[in-house]
Amino acid sequence: MNERRAGPPQASEHALGGQRGHEVPKVGALRIGCIADDFTGATDLANNLVRAGMRVVQTIGVPAAPLAAEVDAVVVALKSRTIAPAEAVDQSLAALKWLQAQGARQFYFKYCSTFDSTPEGNIGPVTEALMDALGTDFTIATPAFPDNGRTVFKGYLFAGDVLLNESGMQKHPLTPMTDANLVRVMQAQTKKRKVGLIDYRVVARGAQAIGERMAQLRAEGVGVAIVDALSNDDLLRLGPALAGMPLVTAGSGVAIGLPANFGLAPSSTAGALPAAPGLQAVVSGSCSLATNGQVRHFIEQARRPALALDPMRIAKEGAQAVARETLAWARPLLADGPVLVYSTAQSDSVKAVQGQLGVAEAGAMVEHCIAAIARGLVAELGVRQLVVAGGETSGACVQALGIAQMQIGAQIDPGVPWCHAQAQAAGGAGIRIALKSGNFGTADFFTKAFAAQDGGA
């Protein structure tokens, strides 16, 4: 495959002690090894790398075997966002060790663009553990993703036009975010290092100014720097300053500025996928405002068949029984187009169920049911194009489908690409799958996704 050259990066060697970043490795050399704390976030990151010209594979968990594909980047998708910090650290270090063995030149820890986590972590603990393992004393942190309305200004994270803690994230059932000040949030989780800020005025002056500010912060004993970003231009200015940095921590937005450091530029071939003809379906376990709107659009505007799952009924009758009934409902409808199965509900309804069953129990029960439905749709009913909404739901579904890795394709909406995977549930056949973070996508996402494919339907 031909190299996609963008010209040499503009940053000179910065004060981080890394290589200059001017060398363009041979074709097939793994440039970036990524660790993502959930499955939809992993595809979000992979999507941005593909858009910037990298060939990307996403693995589901840490692979047991060496990398077989010739790609520019690998994203290891973990389900570590809400587990105990010590367990998240162990899984992340295992992913790092595997990526190092594959020859990755730079490492990227990816978290959500809403920076959501528990008060104890896991962003801070994982960041420090990776820094220790790589022997580096400085990195950056920014969840900015302007394409999806996530910007950072003076260290404060905005979702659209409002502060994060006024956006609805303060009511998140697992990781409520009540403080938009990222320096303060990160410092509370980062026990061994000081957290500082590279503000928008520095970023606006470009890579050299960013590098100088990094050196200044490092001299002051700062180990992690929150970086402001108000636009994609800010992320592109940041990219060259990160050339040679051993570890980058960020949402997916920063990824648009990294491939150019390796001499790569956007290419239409980077996201080409094999076809996967077959029936179409959507399963949704997200309770976000965006997904609620997408469910309403599918039902009220697209007028497509949809079935709501009742968590209390799942608790009473069992996930497998509800899954069987759901598949019987879907069977006669699929030939006429996509169907939707959803547990999406308003936050008050979710809290009511959690109050009766417990937060963890309610979430795990619904995920298990939706995963069983997704497996049945593929294994029994012949679905070969599947949209999954919600990070935790996506993790449960890809595991139930027996997917070990995914090739990343073209973007549907910012942060959400179509992917191609060999699924055990499909008898080893290829399927198209899109894993959508709850907060991502336009109102018509569910119908638009199937229309957006490049001839694979």
N, C-alpha and C positions, 0 to 999 in steps of 0.2 A: 504494500500500500504506500502511496506517495506521501511524503511529509507535507504538512500544511504549514507553510512558513509565514510568520507574521513580522519578521524582522527581529533584530535583537532587542531584548528588554532595555529600558532606559536607566534602570537603577544601577548605580555602582555598588561596590561592596559596602554594605552598611556595617554598623557597629556591633552586629549580633554575632560576628565570628563565623558566619556561614560562607559558602562558596558564592562567587559572583553571580551565578545564574545565567551566564552567557552561553555555556556549552549546550548544544542541542544533541541529546543522546541519540543513539542509533534507533532505527525503527524497531518496535517491539519492546524496548526498555520501559519498565514501569516508572512513570514519572511521580504520580501522587498516590499515596495510600491513605484511604479515608476510613474513619470510624464514626458511624452515626448512631445516635441513641434511640432511634425508633425507625420503623420500616418506611413510613411515608416520608420522613425526613431524609432518609437515605436516597430515595428516588428523586426527591426535590434537589438534593445536591448533585446527584448524577445527571439530572436533566440540565442543570446549568453548565456542567463540564462538557456535556455533549454539544450544547448550543455554542460553546466557545471552541469547539473543534476536536475534543478528545473522544476517543473510543473508550466506552466505559462498560464494565460489568459490575453488577451488584450481587453480592453473596448474601445469603440468608444465614446469619450467624457466622462463626469462624469456620472456614473450610477445614476438612480433615486432610485434604490432599493439596499438592502444589497447584498454582495457577496454570491452567492449560491454554487459555486464550491469549492471543497477542493484542494487548490493549494498552492504552496510555494511563488509565486510572482504574482503581478498584475501590468500591465502596462496600465495606463490611457493615451490614445492617444488624444492629443489636436491638434488643427490647429492654433497654437499661434505664430509661428516663425516670421511672417511678419505683424501681426496686431499691433495696437497701444500698447505701453508698458503698459499703465494702464489696458487695457483690458486683455493683456497676464498675468499680475499679478493677476487680479481677477479670471481668469479661473484656474490658477495654484493653487491659494489658495483654491478654491473650490475643486479641485482634492485632495489636501493635506487633507482637512477636511474629505472627504469621506474615504480616505485611513486610516486616523487615526481611524475613526469609525470602520473600518474592523480589527483593531488590528495590523497593520503593525509595525514592530520593527525597521526598518531602511528605510530611504527615499532616492530616487535617482531622480535627475532632469537630463533628457537626452536631449542633443542638437546634432547638426550634427557634424560629424567627420571633417568637414571643418570649424567649428566654425562660420558659416555664420550668419550674423545678420545685422540689420541696425545700423548706428552710435549711435543711442539712446538705442539700446537693440536688442533683449529682454533678452539676456543671463544674463547680469548684474542685471537689475531690478528684474527679477524673482528670481535669486539666493538670492539677499538681502531680498526680501519679504519672501521667504521660511525660511531663517535663522532667521529672526525676529519672524516668527510664531512659529518656533521650539525652540526659546530661545537659539540658539547656536551662538557662536562668531567666529567659524572657520570651513572652509570646503576646499576641494580641487577642482580644475578644470583642466581637461585634455580631449581633444577630440581624443587622440591617439587611433588608430585602425590599428596596423601593418599589420593585415591580408589583409586590403584593402589599404595598402601603406600610411596610415596617421601616421606620427611619429612626436614627439616633441623633439627638441634638443636645449638646452640652451634657452628654452622658445619660440623658433621659430617653427611654424607648417609647415611640409613638406607634399606635396602630391606627392607620388612617390619620384623621385630624385630632385624635384625642390621645391622652396619655394611656399607657398600657393598662393601668389600674382603673381606667374609666371605660374600657373598651368591651367589657363583658368577661375578660380574663380573670377579673377578681372573683368571679363566680364559678370558675372551672372546678368540676367535681373532684379532681385528683390533685391538681397543682394550681391552686388559686394564686394569682399574682396581684398583690396589694401595694407594691412599690415599683414605680417606673424608673428609679434611679439605679442604673446598672452598676455603677461603681460601688454603691452601698450594698446592693444585692450580692455582687460577686465577692466583695470583701468579707461578707458574713459567711461565705462558704469556703473562702480561701484562707487556710490557717497559717501557712508558712511564708506567704509572700504578700507584699503590699500591692494594692490595685491603684492604678492611676488612669489618666485620661489623655487622649489625643483628640483635641476638639476640632470642630469644623473649619476653623480659620487656618489651622495647620494643614489639614487635609486638602483644602482648596489650593494651597501653594504647591502641591505635588509631591512626588516620591522623595526628592531630596530633603524637603522640609520634614516630611514624615520620618525619614530615617534619622534626621538630626534630633527630632523630638524623642524618638525611641532611645537614642544614645543618652539623652539628658535624663529621661526617666530611669533608665538602667543605672546610671551613675548615682541617682537618688535612692537606689535600693528597691525600685518598683520592679515586680516580676511579671505582672499582667496589666496590659493597657487596654481599656475600653476605647474603641475608635468610633467617632462620629461619622455618619454617612447619611446624606440627604437625598442622594441621587445615584444612578448608575455611574455617572461620571466620577463621583467620589470613590466608588469601588474600583473603578479602572485606574484612578490615580494611586490608590492603595496597593494594587496588585504588584507593580514593579518593586515597591519597598519591601515586599515579602519574599523576594527572590532569595533563596538560600536559607530562609528561616526554617529551622528543623520542624517546628510544630506551629500550625495555624489553628486557632479555635474560632468558630464562627457559625452563623446560620449558613444558608446556602448562597447568599448573595455574593460573598467575597470570591466565590469560585469563578465568577465571570472574568476576573482579572488575572488568574493564575496561569492558564494554558499558554498565554503569550510569553511567559518567562521561559518556556521550553520550546519556543519557536513555532507554536501551533496557532492556527487561525480557524475561524468558523468554516465548516465544510458540510455540504449536503449529504455526504456519504457517512459521516460519523454516526448519524441516528437512523440509518437504514435498518429495517427489521424484516425478518421472514414473514410471509403471510400466515394467517391462522383463521381460515374460514370456519364459521359455525354460528351458533345461536348466541344471543346477547343478554346480559343481565347486570343488575346493580345490587350490591348489598351494602347497607350503611349502618354503622353503629355509633357514628359521631353525634354529639349533642350540641355542636357549635351553631352559632347564629347563621353562618354561611351555609352549612349543610341543611339546617332547617328550611332555609329559603329554597335550596335546590330540590328538596323533597316536595315542597309545595308546588314548585314550577313543574316538576315531572307529572304530578297528579292533576293540577289545575290548568296548566297551559299546554303541556304536551299531551295530556289526557291519556297517559299510559297506565297500565295496571300496576297497582302497588298494594302491598300487604304490610300492615303494621304488626310488629311483634309485641306482645304484652309480657313484660318481665315477670309479673306475678303469676301468669299462666305457665311460663317456663319453669318457675320455681315449684309450681304445684304438679305439673304433668311431666316435667323432665325435658331436657334439651333435645334428646333424640326423637321423642314423640312429636314435639312441636316442629322439628325439622322435617319429619316425614310428612306431616300435614301440609307444611309449606311447599314442599316439592310437588305434592299432589295438586295443589292450587296452581303452581307455575306450569306444570306439564302441558296443559292444553293451550296456554297463552303464548308460549315462547315463539311459536312459528310465525306469529304476527308482529314480532318486534320485541324490544327489550322490556323486561319487567323489573320492578324494584321491590326488594324486601328490606325493611328498615325498622330499627328500634329507636330512631331519632325522636327526641322529645324535648320539651321545654325544661329549663333547669329546675323549676319547682316540682315537676313530675318526677324527674330523676331523683331529687332529694327525698321525695316521699317513698320511693322504692328503696333507696339506700337506708332510710330510717327503719324500714321493716326487715331488710335482709343484711344490712351492713354494706359499707362502701366497696370493699374489695370483693366480697361475695357477689354482690349484684353485678359488678362489672365483669367479673370472670364468668359468671353464669351466662350473661348475654353474649359475650364474645364466643364462648364455647358453642352456643346455639347457632350463631351466625356462621361460624367456621364450618359447622356440620352442614348447614344449608349450602354454603359455597362449594364444599366438596361434592355434595349431591348434585348440584347444578352442573358441575363439570363431569363427574364420573358417571352419573345416571342419565342426565337429560341432554348432554351434548353441547353445553355452553362452552364456547371457545374464546369469547371476548367478554371479560369481566371487569367491572369497575368496583372498587372497594373504597368506601369512605370511612375515615377515622384511623388514627395511628395504631391504637391498641387492636382495633378490629383487623387492620391490615396484617399485623403481626400474627394474629391467630389464624387468619385465612391462608396466608402463604405456607404456614407450617402444616395446616390441614390438607392443603393441596399437594404437599410433597415437593415444593419448589426449593431447589438448592441455590440457584443463581438466576439472574435475569439480565438480558441484554437491554440496554436503555435506548429508547427511540425518540421520536419527535415529540415536542411539547404540545399538549392540549391547551392548557392555561399555564400561566407562570407557576413553576414549581411542580407541575404534574405532567409527566410524559406517559405515553404508551410504552410498555415493556413487552419483551417476548421471553417465554420461559418454557422449559420442558417440565411438565407436571406429572407426577406419579399418578394423581387422580385421573388424568386423561390417558392413562396407559402409556405414559412417556411421550405422548404427542405434544406439539407446541401449542401454546395458548397466548393470546394477548391479554395483558392485565395492566390496569392503571390503579395505583395506590394513591388516594387523595387525602392529604391532610385535611382535618375537619374545617379549618378556617380558609382553605384555598378554593378557588374556582368561582366563575360567574354563576348567576342564578340558573342558567340553562346548561350547566356543565354536564349533567347526566346524559342529555340528548346530544349535546354538541360533541361529546367524546366519541360516540360511534360514527358520527358524520365526518370526523376529523382524520380518520385513518387513511393511510396512503395506499389504498388498494388491497388492504389485508382482509377486508370483510368478505 
